[in-house]
Amino acid sequence: FDVVISDFQMTPLNGLSLFRWLKDVNPHYKPFILLTGEPLMDPEELKKEGIHQVLFKPHGLDDIAEVLKQLN
């Protein structure tokens, strides 16, 4: 895969837990985009941790496409 796009609120893991697990499993992890409905954490702190982009709902496919274009 070239990128991971994950919602924040999932069960039993949340998106941040998934990101941290992927980073532990593969230190050369791919870009990770986190989708969330509410600002549970500061997006700048998440970016410092290594998450590429945080998108807040509601968002459209155009928003996701724009982030994907920035990866190239």
PDB file of N, CA, C and O in Angstrom, chain B, residues numbered from 101:
ATOM      1  N   PHE B 101       0.830  -1.171   0.000  1.00  0.00           N
ATOM      2  CA  PHE B 101       0.000   0.000   0.000  1.00  0.00           C
ATOM      3  C   PHE B 101       0.879   1.241   0.000  1.00  0.00           C
ATOM      4  O   PHE B 101       2.026   1.206   0.447  1.00  0.00           O
ATOM      5  N   ASP B 102       0.333   2.323  -0.502  1.00  0.00           N
ATOM      6  CA  ASP B 102       1.090   3.574  -0.605  1.00  0.00           C
ATOM      7  C   ASP B 102       0.731   4.579   0.474  1.00  0.00           C
ATOM      8  O   ASP B 102       1.516   5.480   0.773  1.00  0.00           O
ATOM      9  N   VAL B 103      -0.444   4.433   1.059  1.00  0.00           N
ATOM     10  CA  VAL B 103      -0.923   5.380   2.064  1.00  0.00           C
ATOM     11  C   VAL B 103      -1.962   4.667   2.931  1.00  0.00           C
ATOM     12  O   VAL B 103      -2.635   3.743   2.475  1.00  0.00           O
ATOM     13  N   VAL B 104      -2.083   5.103   4.174  1.00  0.00           N
ATOM     14  CA  VAL B 104      -3.121   4.582   5.063  1.00  0.00           C
ATOM     15  C   VAL B 104      -4.070   5.731   5.371  1.00  0.00           C
ATOM     16  O   VAL B 104      -3.643   6.812   5.777  1.00  0.00           O
ATOM     17  N   ILE B 105      -5.360   5.487   5.175  1.00  0.00           N
ATOM     18  CA  ILE B 105      -6.403   6.448   5.541  1.00  0.00           C
ATOM     19  C   ILE B 105      -7.275   5.751   6.571  1.00  0.00           C
ATOM     20  O   ILE B 105      -7.865   4.706   6.294  1.00  0.00           O
ATOM     21  N   SER B 106      -7.352   6.336   7.761  1.00  0.00           N
ATOM     22  CA  SER B 106      -8.067   5.690   8.854  1.00  0.00           C
ATOM     23  C   SER B 106      -8.947   6.684   9.587  1.00  0.00           C
ATOM     24  O   SER B 106      -8.589   7.849   9.755  1.00  0.00           O
ATOM     25  N   ASP B 107     -10.096   6.207  10.017  1.00  0.00           N
ATOM     26  CA  ASP B 107     -10.939   6.992  10.906  1.00  0.00           C
ATOM     27  C   ASP B 107     -10.321   6.966  12.294  1.00  0.00           C
ATOM     28  O   ASP B 107      -9.610   6.019  12.633  1.00  0.00           O
ATOM     29  N   PHE B 108     -10.575   7.976  13.093  1.00  0.00           N
ATOM     30  CA  PHE B 108     -10.035   7.985  14.450  1.00  0.00           C
ATOM     31  C   PHE B 108     -10.798   7.022  15.345  1.00  0.00           C
ATOM     32  O   PHE B 108     -10.197   6.208  16.046  1.00  0.00           O
ATOM     33  N   GLN B 109     -12.134   7.116  15.321  1.00  0.00           N
ATOM     34  CA  GLN B 109     -12.930   6.305  16.237  1.00  0.00           C
ATOM     35  C   GLN B 109     -13.325   4.989  15.592  1.00  0.00           C
ATOM     36  O   GLN B 109     -14.189   4.929  14.717  1.00  0.00           O
ATOM     37  N   MET B 110     -12.657   3.931  16.059  1.00  0.00           N
ATOM     38  CA  MET B 110     -12.952   2.575  15.617  1.00  0.00           C
ATOM     39  C   MET B 110     -12.923   1.698  16.862  1.00  0.00           C
ATOM     40  O   MET B 110     -12.521   2.144  17.937  1.00  0.00           O
ATOM     41  N   THR B 111     -13.343   0.473  16.714  1.00  0.00           N
ATOM     42  CA  THR B 111     -13.319  -0.464  17.830  1.00  0.00           C
ATOM     43  C   THR B 111     -12.615  -1.728  17.376  1.00  0.00           C
ATOM     44  O   THR B 111     -12.885  -2.161  16.255  1.00  0.00           O
ATOM     45  N   PRO B 112     -11.763  -2.340  18.121  1.00  0.00           N
ATOM     46  CA  PRO B 112     -11.300  -1.998  19.463  1.00  0.00           C
ATOM     47  C   PRO B 112     -10.157  -0.989  19.455  1.00  0.00           C
ATOM     48  O   PRO B 112      -9.926  -0.331  20.469  1.00  0.00           O
ATOM     49  N   LEU B 113      -9.428  -0.844  18.337  1.00  0.00           N
ATOM     50  CA  LEU B 113      -8.373   0.168  18.236  1.00  0.00           C
ATOM     51  C   LEU B 113      -8.965   1.483  17.770  1.00  0.00           C
ATOM     52  O   LEU B 113     -10.018   1.502  17.133  1.00  0.00           O
ATOM     53  N   ASN B 114      -8.302   2.574  18.079  1.00  0.00           N
ATOM     54  CA  ASN B 114      -8.655   3.817  17.405  1.00  0.00           C
ATOM     55  C   ASN B 114      -7.566   4.106  16.371  1.00  0.00           C
ATOM     56  O   ASN B 114      -6.550   3.412  16.324  1.00  0.00           O
ATOM     57  N   GLY B 115      -7.775   5.108  15.563  1.00  0.00           N
ATOM     58  CA  GLY B 115      -6.845   5.400  14.478  1.00  0.00           C
ATOM     59  C   GLY B 115      -5.441   5.714  14.954  1.00  0.00           C
ATOM     60  O   GLY B 115      -4.464   5.351  14.300  1.00  0.00           O
ATOM     61  N   LEU B 116      -5.334   6.391  16.098  1.00  0.00           N
ATOM     62  CA  LEU B 116      -4.020   6.711  16.627  1.00  0.00           C
ATOM     63  C   LEU B 116      -3.299   5.447  17.089  1.00  0.00           C
ATOM     64  O   LEU B 116      -2.096   5.303  16.868  1.00  0.00           O
ATOM     65  N   SER B 117      -4.021   4.539  17.723  1.00  0.00           N
ATOM     66  CA  SER B 117      -3.427   3.262  18.132  1.00  0.00           C
ATOM     67  C   SER B 117      -2.975   2.461  16.917  1.00  0.00           C
ATOM     68  O   SER B 117      -1.912   1.840  16.945  1.00  0.00           O
ATOM     69  N   LEU B 118      -3.771   2.470  15.850  1.00  0.00           N
ATOM     70  CA  LEU B 118      -3.389   1.781  14.618  1.00  0.00           C
ATOM     71  C   LEU B 118      -2.107   2.384  14.050  1.00  0.00           C
ATOM     72  O   LEU B 118      -1.195   1.656  13.658  1.00  0.00           O
ATOM     73  N   PHE B 119      -2.041   3.711  14.008  1.00  0.00           N
ATOM     74  CA  PHE B 119      -0.848   4.387  13.506  1.00  0.00           C
ATOM     75  C   PHE B 119       0.389   3.979  14.312  1.00  0.00           C
ATOM     76  O   PHE B 119       1.424   3.630  13.745  1.00  0.00           O
ATOM     77  N   ARG B 120       0.266   4.027  15.634  1.00  0.00           N
ATOM     78  CA  ARG B 120       1.409   3.686  16.490  1.00  0.00           C
ATOM     79  C   ARG B 120       1.833   2.230  16.291  1.00  0.00           C
ATOM     80  O   ARG B 120       3.026   1.927  16.280  1.00  0.00           O
ATOM     81  N   TRP B 121       0.874   1.345  16.135  1.00  0.00           N
ATOM     82  CA  TRP B 121       1.184  -0.069  15.900  1.00  0.00           C
ATOM     83  C   TRP B 121       1.909  -0.239  14.568  1.00  0.00           C
ATOM     84  O   TRP B 121       2.924  -0.931  14.497  1.00  0.00           O
ATOM     85  N   LEU B 122       1.388   0.397  13.506  1.00  0.00           N
ATOM     86  CA  LEU B 122       2.034   0.294  12.194  1.00  0.00           C
ATOM     87  C   LEU B 122       3.455   0.834  12.244  1.00  0.00           C
ATOM     88  O   LEU B 122       4.360   0.258  11.639  1.00  0.00           O
ATOM     89  N   LYS B 123       3.655   1.921  12.950  1.00  0.00           N
ATOM     90  CA  LYS B 123       4.983   2.526  13.059  1.00  0.00           C
ATOM     91  C   LYS B 123       5.937   1.595  13.813  1.00  0.00           C
ATOM     92  O   LYS B 123       7.117   1.512  13.472  1.00  0.00           O
ATOM     93  N   ASP B 124       5.436   0.898  14.829  1.00  0.00           N
ATOM     94  CA  ASP B 124       6.268  -0.058  15.565  1.00  0.00           C
ATOM     95  C   ASP B 124       6.618  -1.268  14.708  1.00  0.00           C
ATOM     96  O   ASP B 124       7.744  -1.762  14.749  1.00  0.00           O
ATOM     97  N   VAL B 125       5.652  -1.736  13.938  1.00  0.00           N
ATOM     98  CA  VAL B 125       5.859  -2.916  13.096  1.00  0.00           C
ATOM     99  C   VAL B 125       6.801  -2.593  11.943  1.00  0.00           C
ATOM    100  O   VAL B 125       7.646  -3.412  11.580  1.00  0.00           O
ATOM    101  N   ASN B 126       6.660  -1.415  11.375  1.00  0.00           N
ATOM    102  CA  ASN B 126       7.464  -1.015  10.226  1.00  0.00           C
ATOM    103  C   ASN B 126       7.927   0.431  10.408  1.00  0.00           C
ATOM    104  O   ASN B 126       7.157   1.361  10.165  1.00  0.00           O
ATOM    105  N   PRO B 127       9.158   0.625  10.828  1.00  0.00           N
ATOM    106  CA  PRO B 127       9.648   1.991  11.041  1.00  0.00           C
ATOM    107  C   PRO B 127       9.608   2.858   9.779  1.00  0.00           C
ATOM    108  O   PRO B 127       9.650   4.085   9.864  1.00  0.00           O
ATOM    109  N   HIS B 128       9.528   2.220   8.616  1.00  0.00           N
ATOM    110  CA  HIS B 128       9.447   2.958   7.351  1.00  0.00           C
ATOM    111  C   HIS B 128       7.991   2.995   6.877  1.00  0.00           C
ATOM    112  O   HIS B 128       7.685   2.716   5.717  1.00  0.00           O
ATOM    113  N   TYR B 129       7.109   3.348   7.809  1.00  0.00           N
ATOM    114  CA  TYR B 129       5.673   3.339   7.527  1.00  0.00           C
ATOM    115  C   TYR B 129       5.316   4.306   6.411  1.00  0.00           C
ATOM    116  O   TYR B 129       6.055   5.244   6.111  1.00  0.00           O
ATOM    117  N   LYS B 130       4.196   4.057   5.821  1.00  0.00           N
ATOM    118  CA  LYS B 130       3.702   4.895   4.730  1.00  0.00           C
ATOM    119  C   LYS B 130       2.973   6.109   5.307  1.00  0.00           C
ATOM    120  O   LYS B 130       2.658   6.134   6.497  1.00  0.00           O
ATOM    121  N   PRO B 131       2.703   7.115   4.472  1.00  0.00           N
ATOM    122  CA  PRO B 131       1.944   8.259   4.957  1.00  0.00           C
ATOM    123  C   PRO B 131       0.608   7.812   5.560  1.00  0.00           C
ATOM    124  O   PRO B 131      -0.044   6.899   5.052  1.00  0.00           O
ATOM    125  N   PHE B 132       0.226   8.461   6.630  1.00  0.00           N
ATOM    126  CA  PHE B 132      -0.969   8.098   7.379  1.00  0.00           C
ATOM    127  C   PHE B 132      -1.865   9.322   7.466  1.00  0.00           C
ATOM    128  O   PHE B 132      -1.451  10.368   7.965  1.00  0.00           O
ATOM    129  N   ILE B 133      -3.092   9.191   6.981  1.00  0.00           N
ATOM    130  CA  ILE B 133      -4.086  10.260   7.033  1.00  0.00           C
ATOM    131  C   ILE B 133      -5.150   9.840   8.031  1.00  0.00           C
ATOM    132  O   ILE B 133      -5.714   8.751   7.928  1.00  0.00           O
ATOM    133  N   LEU B 134      -5.421  10.700   8.989  1.00  0.00           N
ATOM    134  CA  LEU B 134      -6.380  10.404  10.046  1.00  0.00           C
ATOM    135  C   LEU B 134      -7.627  11.252   9.845  1.00  0.00           C
ATOM    136  O   LEU B 134      -7.546  12.473   9.708  1.00  0.00           O
ATOM    137  N   LEU B 135      -8.784  10.590   9.829  1.00  0.00           N
ATOM    138  CA  LEU B 135     -10.069  11.272   9.698  1.00  0.00           C
ATOM    139  C   LEU B 135     -10.741  11.297  11.063  1.00  0.00           C
ATOM    140  O   LEU B 135     -10.741  10.293  11.774  1.00  0.00           O
ATOM    141  N   THR B 136     -11.311  12.436  11.431  1.00  0.00           N
ATOM    142  CA  THR B 136     -11.973  12.526  12.723  1.00  0.00           C
ATOM    143  C   THR B 136     -13.149  13.495  12.667  1.00  0.00           C
ATOM    144  O   THR B 136     -13.160  14.444  11.883  1.00  0.00           O
ATOM    145  N   GLY B 137     -14.126  13.233  13.511  1.00  0.00           N
ATOM    146  CA  GLY B 137     -15.309  14.084  13.570  1.00  0.00           C
ATOM    147  C   GLY B 137     -15.186  15.205  14.575  1.00  0.00           C
ATOM    148  O   GLY B 137     -15.897  16.207  14.492  1.00  0.00           O
ATOM    149  N   GLU B 138     -14.280  15.036  15.531  1.00  0.00           N
ATOM    150  CA  GLU B 138     -14.081  16.069  16.538  1.00  0.00           C
ATOM    151  C   GLU B 138     -12.609  16.151  16.903  1.00  0.00           C
ATOM    152  O   GLU B 138     -11.894  15.150  16.869  1.00  0.00           O
ATOM    153  N   PRO B 139     -12.168  17.335  17.246  1.00  0.00           N
ATOM    154  CA  PRO B 139     -10.742  17.512  17.555  1.00  0.00           C
ATOM    155  C   PRO B 139     -10.391  16.913  18.910  1.00  0.00           C
ATOM    156  O   PRO B 139     -10.388  17.612  19.923  1.00  0.00           O
ATOM    157  N   LEU B 140     -10.091  15.599  18.923  1.00  0.00           N
ATOM    158  CA  LEU B 140      -9.756  14.922  20.168  1.00  0.00           C
ATOM    159  C   LEU B 140      -8.320  15.203  20.588  1.00  0.00           C
ATOM    160  O   LEU B 140      -7.994  15.127  21.773  1.00  0.00           O
ATOM    161  N   MET B 141      -7.477  15.521  19.648  1.00  0.00           N
ATOM    162  CA  MET B 141      -6.083  15.865  19.925  1.00  0.00           C
ATOM    163  C   MET B 141      -5.683  17.002  18.989  1.00  0.00           C
ATOM    164  O   MET B 141      -6.309  17.213  17.950  1.00  0.00           O
ATOM    165  N   ASP B 142      -4.660  17.712  19.359  1.00  0.00           N
ATOM    166  CA  ASP B 142      -4.151  18.809  18.543  1.00  0.00           C
ATOM    167  C   ASP B 142      -3.530  18.247  17.263  1.00  0.00           C
ATOM    168  O   ASP B 142      -2.604  17.439  17.330  1.00  0.00           O
ATOM    169  N   PRO B 143      -4.033  18.669  16.093  1.00  0.00           N
ATOM    170  CA  PRO B 143      -3.482  18.153  14.830  1.00  0.00           C
ATOM    171  C   PRO B 143      -1.978  18.376  14.699  1.00  0.00           C
ATOM    172  O   PRO B 143      -1.289  17.548  14.104  1.00  0.00           O
ATOM    173  N   GLU B 144      -1.458  19.468  15.235  1.00  0.00           N
ATOM    174  CA  GLU B 144      -0.020  19.719  15.138  1.00  0.00           C
ATOM    175  C   GLU B 144       0.769  18.710  15.971  1.00  0.00           C
ATOM    176  O   GLU B 144       1.858  18.297  15.573  1.00  0.00           O
ATOM    177  N   GLU B 145       0.232  18.314  17.115  1.00  0.00           N
ATOM    178  CA  GLU B 145       0.883  17.285  17.933  1.00  0.00           C
ATOM    179  C   GLU B 145       0.874  15.946  17.209  1.00  0.00           C
ATOM    180  O   GLU B 145       1.855  15.204  17.248  1.00  0.00           O
ATOM    181  N   LEU B 146      -0.245  15.638  16.543  1.00  0.00           N
ATOM    182  CA  LEU B 146      -0.329  14.398  15.777  1.00  0.00           C
ATOM    183  C   LEU B 146       0.686  14.395  14.637  1.00  0.00           C
ATOM    184  O   LEU B 146       1.301  13.368  14.350  1.00  0.00           O
ATOM    185  N   LYS B 147       0.858  15.541  13.991  1.00  0.00           N
ATOM    186  CA  LYS B 147       1.832  15.640  12.905  1.00  0.00           C
ATOM    187  C   LYS B 147       3.255  15.465  13.432  1.00  0.00           C
ATOM    188  O   LYS B 147       4.094  14.853  12.770  1.00  0.00           O
ATOM    189  N   LYS B 148       3.529  16.001  14.623  1.00  0.00           N
ATOM    190  CA  LYS B 148       4.857  15.816  15.227  1.00  0.00           C
ATOM    191  C   LYS B 148       5.132  14.337  15.495  1.00  0.00           C
ATOM    192  O   LYS B 148       6.274  13.884  15.432  1.00  0.00           O
ATOM    193  N   GLU B 149       4.059  13.589  15.795  1.00  0.00           N
ATOM    194  CA  GLU B 149       4.198  12.159  16.050  1.00  0.00           C
ATOM    195  C   GLU B 149       4.435  11.370  14.761  1.00  0.00           C
ATOM    196  O   GLU B 149       4.926  10.241  14.795  1.00  0.00           O
ATOM    197  N   GLY B 150       4.077  11.980  13.617  1.00  0.00           N
ATOM    198  CA  GLY B 150       4.337  11.330  12.337  1.00  0.00           C
ATOM    199  C   GLY B 150       3.126  11.155  11.450  1.00  0.00           C
ATOM    200  O   GLY B 150       3.253  10.682  10.321  1.00  0.00           O
ATOM    201  N   ILE B 151       1.938  11.531  11.941  1.00  0.00           N
ATOM    202  CA  ILE B 151       0.745  11.456  11.091  1.00  0.00           C
ATOM    203  C   ILE B 151       0.850  12.549  10.038  1.00  0.00           C
ATOM    204  O   ILE B 151       1.113  13.708  10.358  1.00  0.00           O
ATOM    205  N   HIS B 152       0.644  12.176   8.787  1.00  0.00           N
ATOM    206  CA  HIS B 152       0.843  13.108   7.680  1.00  0.00           C
ATOM    207  C   HIS B 152      -0.203  14.233   7.676  1.00  0.00           C
ATOM    208  O   HIS B 152       0.138  15.407   7.530  1.00  0.00           O
ATOM    209  N   GLN B 153      -1.471  13.860   7.836  1.00  0.00           N
ATOM    210  CA  GLN B 153      -2.545  14.854   7.736  1.00  0.00           C
ATOM    211  C   GLN B 153      -3.722  14.423   8.591  1.00  0.00           C
ATOM    212  O   GLN B 153      -4.018  13.233   8.704  1.00  0.00           O
ATOM    213  N   VAL B 154      -4.394  15.400   9.194  1.00  0.00           N
ATOM    214  CA  VAL B 154      -5.632  15.162   9.932  1.00  0.00           C
ATOM    215  C   VAL B 154      -6.737  15.910   9.195  1.00  0.00           C
ATOM    216  O   VAL B 154      -6.638  17.117   8.977  1.00  0.00           O
ATOM    217  N   LEU B 155      -7.787  15.193   8.815  1.00  0.00           N
ATOM    218  CA  LEU B 155      -8.943  15.812   8.154  1.00  0.00           C
ATOM    219  C   LEU B 155     -10.143  15.711   9.079  1.00  0.00           C
ATOM    220  O   LEU B 155     -10.434  14.650   9.632  1.00  0.00           O
ATOM    221  N   PHE B 156     -10.835  16.835   9.239  1.00  0.00           N
ATOM    222  CA  PHE B 156     -12.017  16.864  10.093  1.00  0.00           C
ATOM    223  C   PHE B 156     -13.275  16.674   9.262  1.00  0.00           C
ATOM    224  O   PHE B 156     -13.417  17.240   8.178  1.00  0.00           O
ATOM    225  N   LYS B 157     -14.183  15.868   9.791  1.00  0.00           N
ATOM    226  CA  LYS B 157     -15.468  15.636   9.131  1.00  0.00           C
ATOM    227  C   LYS B 157     -16.359  16.851   9.391  1.00  0.00           C
ATOM    228  O   LYS B 157     -16.224  17.468  10.448  1.00  0.00           O
ATOM    229  N   PRO B 158     -17.245  17.217   8.498  1.00  0.00           N
ATOM    230  CA  PRO B 158     -17.437  16.543   7.209  1.00  0.00           C
ATOM    231  C   PRO B 158     -16.377  16.997   6.213  1.00  0.00           C
ATOM    232  O   PRO B 158     -15.999  18.168   6.172  1.00  0.00           O
ATOM    233  N   HIS B 159     -15.924  16.083   5.445  1.00  0.00           N
ATOM    234  CA  HIS B 159     -14.977  16.362   4.379  1.00  0.00           C
ATOM    235  C   HIS B 159     -15.459  15.619   3.153  1.00  0.00           C
ATOM    236  O   HIS B 159     -16.217  14.654   3.248  1.00  0.00           O
ATOM    237  N   GLY B 160     -15.016  16.074   2.021  1.00  0.00           N
ATOM    238  CA  GLY B 160     -15.423  15.426   0.789  1.00  0.00           C
ATOM    239  C   GLY B 160     -14.264  14.677   0.170  1.00  0.00           C
ATOM    240  O   GLY B 160     -13.128  14.751   0.637  1.00  0.00           O
ATOM    241  N   LEU B 161     -14.571  13.965  -0.873  1.00  0.00           N
ATOM    242  CA  LEU B 161     -13.523  13.240  -1.595  1.00  0.00           C
ATOM    243  C   LEU B 161     -12.484  14.198  -2.166  1.00  0.00           C
ATOM    244  O   LEU B 161     -11.314  13.844  -2.316  1.00  0.00           O
ATOM    245  N   ASP B 162     -12.925  15.421  -2.485  1.00  0.00           N
ATOM    246  CA  ASP B 162     -11.976  16.409  -3.003  1.00  0.00           C
ATOM    247  C   ASP B 162     -10.898  16.728  -1.970  1.00  0.00           C
ATOM    248  O   ASP B 162      -9.735  16.925  -2.324  1.00  0.00           O
ATOM    249  N   ASP B 163     -11.284  16.780  -0.690  1.00  0.00           N
ATOM    250  CA  ASP B 163     -10.312  17.053   0.372  1.00  0.00           C
ATOM    251  C   ASP B 163      -9.279  15.933   0.453  1.00  0.00           C
ATOM    252  O   ASP B 163      -8.081  16.189   0.570  1.00  0.00           O
ATOM    253  N   ILE B 164      -9.749  14.709   0.391  1.00  0.00           N
ATOM    254  CA  ILE B 164      -8.842  13.562   0.441  1.00  0.00           C
ATOM    255  C   ILE B 164      -7.958  13.541  -0.805  1.00  0.00           C
ATOM    256  O   ILE B 164      -6.759  13.278  -0.713  1.00  0.00           O
ATOM    257  N   ALA B 165      -8.546  13.815  -1.963  1.00  0.00           N
ATOM    258  CA  ALA B 165      -7.770  13.833  -3.209  1.00  0.00           C
ATOM    259  C   ALA B 165      -6.677  14.890  -3.150  1.00  0.00           C
ATOM    260  O   ALA B 165      -5.569  14.656  -3.632  1.00  0.00           O
ATOM    261  N   GLU B 166      -6.966  16.041  -2.572  1.00  0.00           N
ATOM    262  CA  GLU B 166      -5.966  17.102  -2.459  1.00  0.00           C
ATOM    263  C   GLU B 166      -4.789  16.675  -1.592  1.00  0.00           C
ATOM    264  O   GLU B 166      -3.636  16.946  -1.926  1.00  0.00           O
ATOM    265  N   VAL B 167      -5.079  16.010  -0.485  1.00  0.00           N
ATOM    266  CA  VAL B 167      -4.005  15.517   0.384  1.00  0.00           C
ATOM    267  C   VAL B 167      -3.179  14.468  -0.362  1.00  0.00           C
ATOM    268  O   VAL B 167      -1.952  14.466  -0.270  1.00  0.00           O
ATOM    269  N   LEU B 168      -3.836  13.592  -1.088  1.00  0.00           N
ATOM    270  CA  LEU B 168      -3.114  12.553  -1.843  1.00  0.00           C
ATOM    271  C   LEU B 168      -2.219  13.178  -2.922  1.00  0.00           C
ATOM    272  O   LEU B 168      -1.117  12.688  -3.169  1.00  0.00           O
ATOM    273  N   LYS B 169      -2.685  14.250  -3.560  1.00  0.00           N
ATOM    274  CA  LYS B 169      -1.864  14.937  -4.565  1.00  0.00           C
ATOM    275  C   LYS B 169      -0.605  15.518  -3.941  1.00  0.00           C
ATOM    276  O   LYS B 169       0.452  15.536  -4.571  1.00  0.00           O
ATOM    277  N   GLN B 170      -0.714  15.997  -2.696  1.00  0.00           N
ATOM    278  CA  GLN B 170       0.435  16.582  -2.011  1.00  0.00           C
ATOM    279  C   GLN B 170       1.511  15.550  -1.691  1.00  0.00           C
ATOM    280  O   GLN B 170       2.671  15.903  -1.475  1.00  0.00           O
ATOM    281  N   LEU B 171       1.128  14.274  -1.661  1.00  0.00           N
ATOM    282  CA  LEU B 171       2.089  13.215  -1.353  1.00  0.00           C
ATOM    283  C   LEU B 171       3.068  12.976  -2.493  1.00  0.00           C
ATOM    284  O   LEU B 171       4.158  12.451  -2.270  1.00  0.00           O
ATOM    285  N   ASN B 172       2.689  13.358  -3.719  1.00  0.00           N
ATOM    286  CA  ASN B 172       3.554  13.100  -4.887  1.00  0.00           C
ATOM    287  C   ASN B 172       4.596  14.160  -5.052  1.00  0.00           C
ATOM    288  O   ASN B 172       5.401  14.095  -5.981  1.00  0.00           O
TER     289      ASN B 172
END
